[in-house]
Amino acid sequence: MPVAEDELSLVFAALADPTRRAILARLARGDATVNELAEPFAMSQQAVSKHLKVLEHARLISRTRTAQSRPCALEAVRLDAAADWVAEHRQVWADRHDRLEQHLTALRAQENPR
């Protein structure tokens, strides 16, 4: 199966993993190094680096070089596209749910006329 490479798919794929969501939540509080990001997880620094590469590929984080350190920073604007997509579709889903409820009510009324 081909993997989608459009920006929205990359963002949702990156957000699909709880470790990556936790990393983003940590970065929402401020920049952090790989060591700082790895602290709360029972995984190697190398495993955390792999998660960071996924987040970088989705452009949800950026890394800069400061002397020997490479702090990571959240690129929150990239989350806007995902939030916009969810908001747009939330109304569609709510409308469909309402229509389904109306349809079920009509079916029940037909089955049990009073």
Backbone as JSON Lines, residues from 0, in Angstrom:
{"i":0,"aa":"M","n":[0.84,-1.16,0.0],"ca":[0.0,0.0,0.0],"c":[0.89,1.24,0.0]}
{"i":1,"aa":"P","n":[0.66,2.18,-0.93],"ca":[1.5,3.37,-0.96],"c":[1.22,4.27,0.24]}
{"i":2,"aa":"V","n":[2.25,4.92,0.7],"ca":[2.14,5.83,1.84],"c":[1.91,7.23,1.32]}
{"i":3,"aa":"A","n":[0.89,7.88,1.83],"ca":[0.59,9.25,1.41],"c":[1.65,10.21,1.93]}
{"i":4,"aa":"E","n":[2.05,11.14,1.1],"ca":[3.08,12.1,1.48],"c":[2.55,13.54,1.5]}
{"i":5,"aa":"D","n":[1.23,13.72,1.4],"ca":[0.74,15.09,1.47],"c":[0.89,15.59,2.91]}
{"i":6,"aa":"E","n":[0.91,16.9,3.07],"ca":[1.21,17.5,4.37],"c":[0.26,17.06,5.46]}
{"i":7,"aa":"L","n":[-1.04,17.03,5.17],"ca":[-2.02,16.66,6.19],"c":[-1.84,15.2,6.61]}
{"i":8,"aa":"S","n":[-1.57,14.32,5.65],"ca":[-1.35,12.91,5.99],"c":[-0.12,12.74,6.86]}
{"i":9,"aa":"L","n":[0.93,13.49,6.56],"ca":[2.15,13.42,7.38],"c":[1.88,13.86,8.8]}
{"i":10,"aa":"V","n":[1.1,14.93,8.95],"ca":[0.78,15.43,10.29],"c":[-0.04,14.4,11.06]}
{"i":11,"aa":"F","n":[-1.09,13.86,10.43],"ca":[-1.92,12.88,11.13],"c":[-1.14,11.61,11.44]}
{"i":12,"aa":"A","n":[-0.27,11.17,10.54],"ca":[0.56,9.98,10.79],"c":[1.48,10.23,11.98]}
{"i":13,"aa":"A","n":[2.05,11.42,12.05],"ca":[2.93,11.75,13.18],"c":[2.14,11.8,14.48]}
{"i":14,"aa":"L","n":[0.93,12.33,14.43],"ca":[0.1,12.43,15.64],"c":[-0.5,11.1,16.08]}
{"i":15,"aa":"A","n":[-0.41,10.09,15.23],"ca":[-1.02,8.8,15.54],"c":[-0.31,8.06,16.67]}
{"i":16,"aa":"D","n":[0.91,8.43,16.95],"ca":[1.69,7.72,17.97],"c":[1.65,8.48,19.3]}
{"i":17,"aa":"P","n":[1.32,7.79,20.41],"ca":[1.23,8.48,21.71],"c":[2.56,9.07,22.19]}
{"i":18,"aa":"T","n":[3.67,8.42,21.85],"ca":[4.97,8.96,22.25],"c":[5.22,10.29,21.55]}
{"i":19,"aa":"R","n":[4.9,10.36,20.28],"ca":[5.11,11.61,19.54],"c":[4.18,12.71,20.05]}
{"i":20,"aa":"R","n":[2.95,12.33,20.41],"ca":[2.04,13.34,20.99],"c":[2.59,13.85,22.31]}
{"i":21,"aa":"A","n":[3.16,12.95,23.11],"ca":[3.75,13.37,24.4],"c":[4.95,14.29,24.17]}
{"i":22,"aa":"I","n":[5.74,13.99,23.15],"ca":[6.88,14.85,22.83],"c":[6.39,16.24,22.43]}
{"i":23,"aa":"L","n":[5.34,16.3,21.61],"ca":[4.79,17.59,21.21],"c":[4.24,18.35,22.41]}
{"i":24,"aa":"A","n":[3.58,17.62,23.32],"ca":[3.05,18.27,24.52],"c":[4.19,18.86,25.35]}
{"i":25,"aa":"R","n":[5.29,18.14,25.45],"ca":[6.46,18.65,26.18],"c":[7.03,19.89,25.49]}
{"i":26,"aa":"L","n":[7.13,19.84,24.17],"ca":[7.69,20.97,23.42],"c":[6.76,22.19,23.45]}
{"i":27,"aa":"A","n":[5.49,21.97,23.72],"ca":[4.56,23.1,23.85],"c":[4.94,23.97,25.05]}
{"i":28,"aa":"R","n":[5.65,23.39,26.01],"ca":[6.1,24.14,27.19],"c":[7.42,24.86,26.94]}
{"i":29,"aa":"G","n":[8.1,24.52,25.84],"ca":[9.37,25.16,25.53],"c":[10.32,24.21,24.83]}
{"i":30,"aa":"D","n":[11.36,24.77,24.25],"ca":[12.35,23.97,23.54],"c":[13.01,22.97,24.48]}
{"i":31,"aa":"A","n":[13.48,21.86,23.89],"ca":[14.14,20.83,24.7],"c":[15.13,20.06,23.83]}
{"i":32,"aa":"T","n":[16.15,19.51,24.49],"ca":[17.12,18.67,23.8],"c":[16.59,17.25,23.72]}
{"i":33,"aa":"V","n":[17.25,16.43,22.93],"ca":[16.86,15.02,22.81],"c":[16.94,14.34,24.17]}
{"i":34,"aa":"N","n":[17.98,14.63,24.94],"ca":[18.11,14.04,26.27],"c":[16.95,14.42,27.17]}
{"i":35,"aa":"E","n":[16.56,15.68,27.14],"ca":[15.43,16.14,27.95],"c":[14.13,15.48,27.5]}
{"i":36,"aa":"L","n":[13.97,15.31,26.19],"ca":[12.76,14.68,25.67],"c":[12.72,13.18,25.98]}
{"i":37,"aa":"A","n":[13.89,12.56,26.06],"ca":[13.96,11.12,26.3],"c":[13.71,10.75,27.77]}
{"i":38,"aa":"E","n":[13.94,11.69,28.7],"ca":[13.85,11.41,30.14],"c":[12.59,10.67,30.59]}
{"i":39,"aa":"P","n":[11.39,11.11,30.21],"ca":[10.2,10.45,30.77],"c":[9.85,9.1,30.11]}
{"i":40,"aa":"F","n":[10.58,8.71,29.1],"ca":[10.23,7.49,28.36],"c":[11.17,6.36,28.7]}
{"i":41,"aa":"A","n":[10.63,5.17,28.75],"ca":[11.43,3.96,28.96],"c":[11.91,3.46,27.61]}
{"i":42,"aa":"M","n":[12.7,4.3,26.94],"ca":[13.26,3.93,25.64],"c":[14.59,4.63,25.48]}
{"i":43,"aa":"S","n":[15.36,4.14,24.54],"ca":[16.68,4.71,24.31],"c":[16.59,6.08,23.66]}
{"i":44,"aa":"Q","n":[17.67,6.81,23.76],"ca":[17.76,8.11,23.11],"c":[17.64,7.92,21.6]}
{"i":45,"aa":"Q","n":[18.15,6.81,21.1],"ca":[18.07,6.51,19.67],"c":[16.61,6.32,19.24]}
{"i":46,"aa":"A","n":[15.81,5.66,20.07],"ca":[14.38,5.48,19.75],"c":[13.65,6.81,19.74]}
{"i":47,"aa":"V","n":[13.98,7.67,20.69],"ca":[13.37,9.0,20.73],"c":[13.79,9.78,19.49]}
{"i":48,"aa":"S","n":[15.03,9.64,19.06],"ca":[15.51,10.32,17.86],"c":[14.71,9.89,16.63]}
{"i":49,"aa":"K","n":[14.33,8.63,16.57],"ca":[13.51,8.16,15.44],"c":[12.14,8.84,15.44]}
{"i":50,"aa":"H","n":[11.56,8.99,16.63],"ca":[10.28,9.71,16.74],"c":[10.46,11.17,16.3]}
{"i":51,"aa":"L","n":[11.57,11.77,16.69],"ca":[11.83,13.15,16.32],"c":[11.98,13.3,14.81]}
{"i":52,"aa":"K","n":[12.56,12.31,14.16],"ca":[12.69,12.37,12.69],"c":[11.32,12.36,12.03]}
{"i":53,"aa":"V","n":[10.4,11.56,12.56],"ca":[9.03,11.54,12.02],"c":[8.38,12.91,12.21]}
{"i":54,"aa":"L","n":[8.54,13.49,13.39],"ca":[7.98,14.81,13.67],"c":[8.61,15.88,12.79]}
{"i":55,"aa":"E","n":[9.91,15.75,12.55],"ca":[10.6,16.7,11.66],"c":[10.1,16.56,10.23]}
{"i":56,"aa":"H","n":[9.93,15.32,9.77],"ca":[9.46,15.07,8.41],"c":[8.07,15.67,8.21]}
{"i":57,"aa":"A","n":[7.24,15.62,9.24],"ca":[5.9,16.23,9.18],"c":[5.97,17.73,9.43]}
{"i":58,"aa":"R","n":[7.16,18.23,9.71],"ca":[7.42,19.65,9.99],"c":[6.65,20.15,11.21]}
{"i":59,"aa":"L","n":[6.47,19.25,12.18],"ca":[5.84,19.63,13.44],"c":[6.86,20.15,14.44]}
{"i":60,"aa":"I","n":[8.13,19.82,14.2],"ca":[9.21,20.34,15.04],"c":[10.35,20.81,14.14]}
{"i":61,"aa":"S","n":[11.19,21.63,14.7],"ca":[12.42,22.02,14.03],"c":[13.56,21.85,15.02]}
{"i":62,"aa":"R","n":[14.75,21.68,14.48],"ca":[15.94,21.55,15.32],"c":[16.94,22.62,14.91]}
{"i":63,"aa":"T","n":[17.56,23.2,15.9],"ca":[18.62,24.17,15.65],"c":[19.9,23.66,16.3]}
{"i":64,"aa":"R","n":[21.0,24.24,15.92],"ca":[22.27,23.84,16.53],"c":[22.76,25.0,17.39]}
{"i":65,"aa":"T","n":[22.96,24.71,18.67],"ca":[23.51,25.66,19.61],"c":[24.71,25.0,20.26]}
{"i":66,"aa":"A","n":[25.9,25.38,19.84],"ca":[27.15,24.76,20.3],"c":[27.06,23.25,20.05]}
{"i":67,"aa":"Q","n":[27.12,22.44,21.1],"ca":[27.05,20.99,20.96],"c":[25.61,20.48,21.02]}
{"i":68,"aa":"S","n":[24.7,21.33,21.36],"ca":[23.31,20.94,21.57],"c":[22.48,21.17,20.31]}
{"i":69,"aa":"R","n":[21.44,20.33,20.14],"ca":[20.5,20.51,19.03],"c":[19.09,20.56,19.6]}
{"i":70,"aa":"P","n":[18.69,21.69,20.19],"ca":[17.36,21.77,20.79],"c":[16.26,21.65,19.73]}
{"i":71,"aa":"C","n":[15.15,21.06,20.16],"ca":[13.97,20.9,19.31],"c":[12.95,21.95,19.72]}
{"i":72,"aa":"A","n":[12.21,22.43,18.72],"ca":[11.17,23.43,18.97],"c":[9.9,23.0,18.26]}
{"i":73,"aa":"L","n":[8.78,23.24,18.9],"ca":[7.48,22.95,18.31],"c":[7.17,23.94,17.2]}
{"i":74,"aa":"E","n":[6.65,23.45,16.09],"ca":[6.16,24.29,14.99],"c":[4.64,24.18,15.0]}
{"i":75,"aa":"A","n":[4.02,24.88,15.93],"ca":[2.59,24.75,16.19],"c":[1.72,25.11,15.0]}
{"i":76,"aa":"V","n":[2.2,25.98,14.13],"ca":[1.4,26.39,12.98],"c":[1.05,25.19,12.1]}
{"i":77,"aa":"R","n":[1.88,24.17,12.11],"ca":[1.62,22.97,11.31],"c":[0.42,22.2,11.86]}
{"i":78,"aa":"L","n":[0.1,22.38,13.12],"ca":[-1.06,21.72,13.7],"c":[-2.37,22.38,13.26]}
{"i":79,"aa":"D","n":[-2.27,23.62,12.8],"ca":[-3.46,24.35,12.37],"c":[-4.19,23.64,11.23]}
{"i":80,"aa":"A","n":[-3.45,23.09,10.28],"ca":[-4.08,22.4,9.16],"c":[-4.9,21.2,9.64]}
{"i":81,"aa":"A","n":[-4.34,20.46,10.6],"ca":[-5.06,19.3,11.14],"c":[-6.28,19.77,11.93]}
{"i":82,"aa":"A","n":[-6.13,20.8,12.72],"ca":[-7.24,21.33,13.51],"c":[-8.34,21.86,12.59]}
{"i":83,"aa":"D","n":[-7.95,22.54,11.53],"ca":[-8.93,23.05,10.57],"c":[-9.69,21.92,9.9]}
{"i":84,"aa":"W","n":[-8.98,20.86,9.52],"ca":[-9.62,19.71,8.87],"c":[-10.64,19.07,9.82]}
{"i":85,"aa":"V","n":[-10.26,18.87,11.06],"ca":[-11.16,18.27,12.04],"c":[-12.38,19.16,12.27]}
{"i":86,"aa":"A","n":[-12.17,20.45,12.4],"ca":[-13.29,21.38,12.64],"c":[-14.26,21.37,11.46]}
{"i":87,"aa":"E","n":[-13.71,21.37,10.26],"ca":[-14.55,21.35,9.06],"c":[-15.39,20.09,8.99]}
{"i":88,"aa":"H","n":[-14.77,18.97,9.29],"ca":[-15.48,17.69,9.19],"c":[-16.35,17.39,10.4]}
{"i":89,"aa":"R","n":[-16.08,18.02,11.53],"ca":[-16.9,17.81,12.72],"c":[-18.34,18.21,12.43]}
{"i":90,"aa":"Q","n":[-18.55,19.32,11.73],"ca":[-19.9,19.76,11.42],"c":[-20.58,18.79,10.45]}
{"i":91,"aa":"V","n":[-19.86,18.28,9.48],"ca":[-20.41,17.29,8.54],"c":[-20.86,16.06,9.31]}
{"i":92,"aa":"W","n":[-20.01,15.59,10.22],"ca":[-20.35,14.39,11.0],"c":[-21.53,14.65,11.91]}
{"i":93,"aa":"A","n":[-21.58,15.82,12.52],"ca":[-22.7,16.16,13.4],"c":[-24.0,16.2,12.61]}
{"i":94,"aa":"D","n":[-23.96,16.79,11.41],"ca":[-25.16,16.85,10.57],"c":[-25.62,15.44,10.18]}
{"i":95,"aa":"R","n":[-24.68,14.58,9.83],"ca":[-25.03,13.2,9.47],"c":[-25.63,12.46,10.66]}
{"i":96,"aa":"H","n":[-25.08,12.69,11.84],"ca":[-25.61,12.05,13.05],"c":[-27.04,12.52,13.3]}
{"i":97,"aa":"D","n":[-27.28,13.81,13.13],"ca":[-28.63,14.35,13.33],"c":[-29.61,13.76,12.33]}
{"i":98,"aa":"R","n":[-29.18,13.64,11.07],"ca":[-30.07,13.05,10.06],"c":[-30.35,11.58,10.36]}
{"i":99,"aa":"L","n":[-29.34,10.86,10.84],"ca":[-29.53,9.46,11.2],"c":[-30.52,9.35,12.35]}
{"i":100,"aa":"E","n":[-30.39,10.2,13.35],"ca":[-31.32,10.19,14.48],"c":[-32.75,10.46,14.02]}
{"i":101,"aa":"Q","n":[-32.93,11.41,13.11],"ca":[-34.26,11.71,12.57],"c":[-34.82,10.51,11.81]}
{"i":102,"aa":"H","n":[-33.97,9.86,11.04],"ca":[-34.39,8.69,10.26],"c":[-34.8,7.56,11.2]}
{"i":103,"aa":"L","n":[-34.01,7.3,12.23],"ca":[-34.34,6.23,13.18],"c":[-35.63,6.54,13.93]}
{"i":104,"aa":"T","n":[-35.84,7.79,14.28],"ca":[-37.08,8.19,14.94],"c":[-38.27,7.94,14.03]}
{"i":105,"aa":"A","n":[-38.13,8.27,12.75],"ca":[-39.21,8.04,11.78],"c":[-39.48,6.55,11.62]}
{"i":106,"aa":"L","n":[-38.44,5.73,11.58],"ca":[-38.62,4.28,11.47],"c":[-39.33,3.71,12.68]}
{"i":107,"aa":"R","n":[-38.95,4.18,13.87],"ca":[-39.61,3.71,15.09],"c":[-41.1,4.09,15.09]}
{"i":108,"aa":"A","n":[-41.38,5.29,14.6],"ca":[-42.77,5.76,14.53],"c":[-43.59,4.9,13.57]}
{"i":109,"aa":"Q","n":[-42.98,4.47,12.47],"ca":[-43.67,3.61,11.51],"c":[-43.93,2.23,12.09]}
{"i":110,"aa":"E","n":[-42.98,1.71,12.88],"ca":[-43.11,0.38,13.47],"c":[-44.13,0.35,14.61]}
{"i":111,"aa":"N","n":[-44.23,1.44,15.33],"ca":[-45.12,1.51,16.49],"c":[-46.09,2.67,16.37]}
{"i":112,"aa":"P","n":[-47.01,2.61,15.41],"ca":[-47.97,3.71,15.31],"c":[-48.89,3.7,16.51]}
{"i":113,"aa":"R","n":[-49.28,4.87,16.97],"ca":[-50.13,4.96,18.16],"c":[-51.52,5.27,17.81]}
